[in-house]
Amino acid sequence: MSSDKPNNIEEAVLIVVSEMSSEQEKHLKQVRKEDLINEHFGLGMWVRNLLGHWVPPAYREKYPVHPDDVSNKITELIWDKLQQGE
């Protein structure tokens, strides 16, 4: 992974997807959307560590956002992507 931080949430998703193992993808694909919150301390923590607790610059400028919220959003976007077979 590059040491550069993503510029936006879409770039963050691409970075995370590129670093995910096939086991992580398979697991996340099988999780029900309403159960994604259960990934907070597993995949969510991995995302936060991978991105260095990154928060998008646009988010920081508008209102305070916690890295937990960002990793949850990234996890949800990846889940959506996997459900669509991308």
Secondary structure as a PSIPRED ss2 file (coil, helix, strand):
# PSIPRED VFORMAT (PSIPRED V4.0)

   1 M C   1.000  0.000  0.000
   2 S C   1.000  0.000  0.000
   3 S C   1.000  0.000  0.000
   4 D C   1.000  0.000  0.000
   5 K C   1.000  0.000  0.000
   6 P C   1.000  0.000  0.000
   7 N C   1.000  0.000  0.000
   8 N C   1.000  0.000  0.000
   9 I H   0.000  1.000  0.000
  10 E H   0.000  1.000  0.000
  11 E H   0.000  1.000  0.000
  12 A H   0.000  1.000  0.000
  13 V H   0.000  1.000  0.000
  14 L H   0.000  1.000  0.000
  15 I H   0.000  1.000  0.000
  16 V H   0.000  1.000  0.000
  17 V H   0.000  1.000  0.000
  18 S H   0.000  1.000  0.000
  19 E H   0.000  1.000  0.000
  20 M C   1.000  0.000  0.000
  21 S C   1.000  0.000  0.000
  22 S H   0.000  1.000  0.000
  23 E H   0.000  1.000  0.000
  24 Q H   0.000  1.000  0.000
  25 E H   0.000  1.000  0.000
  26 K H   0.000  1.000  0.000
  27 H H   0.000  1.000  0.000
  28 L H   0.000  1.000  0.000
  29 K H   0.000  1.000  0.000
  30 Q H   0.000  1.000  0.000
  31 V C   1.000  0.000  0.000
  32 R C   1.000  0.000  0.000
  33 K H   0.000  1.000  0.000
  34 E H   0.000  1.000  0.000
  35 D H   0.000  1.000  0.000
  36 L H   0.000  1.000  0.000
  37 I H   0.000  1.000  0.000
  38 N H   0.000  1.000  0.000
  39 E H   0.000  1.000  0.000
  40 H C   1.000  0.000  0.000
  41 F C   1.000  0.000  0.000
  42 G C   1.000  0.000  0.000
  43 L H   0.000  1.000  0.000
  44 G H   0.000  1.000  0.000
  45 M H   0.000  1.000  0.000
  46 W H   0.000  1.000  0.000
  47 V H   0.000  1.000  0.000
  48 R H   0.000  1.000  0.000
  49 N H   0.000  1.000  0.000
  50 L H   0.000  1.000  0.000
  51 L H   0.000  1.000  0.000
  52 G C   1.000  0.000  0.000
  53 H C   1.000  0.000  0.000
  54 W C   1.000  0.000  0.000
  55 V C   1.000  0.000  0.000
  56 P C   1.000  0.000  0.000
  57 P H   0.000  1.000  0.000
  58 A H   0.000  1.000  0.000
  59 Y H   0.000  1.000  0.000
  60 R H   0.000  1.000  0.000
  61 E H   0.000  1.000  0.000
  62 K H   0.000  1.000  0.000
  63 Y C   1.000  0.000  0.000
  64 P C   1.000  0.000  0.000
  65 V C   1.000  0.000  0.000
  66 H C   1.000  0.000  0.000
  67 P H   0.000  1.000  0.000
  68 D H   0.000  1.000  0.000
  69 D H   0.000  1.000  0.000
  70 V H   0.000  1.000  0.000
  71 S H   0.000  1.000  0.000
  72 N H   0.000  1.000  0.000
  73 K H   0.000  1.000  0.000
  74 I H   0.000  1.000  0.000
  75 T H   0.000  1.000  0.000
  76 E H   0.000  1.000  0.000
  77 L H   0.000  1.000  0.000
  78 I H   0.000  1.000  0.000
  79 W H   0.000  1.000  0.000
  80 D H   0.000  1.000  0.000
  81 K H   0.000  1.000  0.000
  82 L H   0.000  1.000  0.000
  83 Q H   0.000  1.000  0.000
  84 Q C   1.000  0.000  0.000
  85 G C   1.000  0.000  0.000
  86 E C   1.000  0.000  0.000
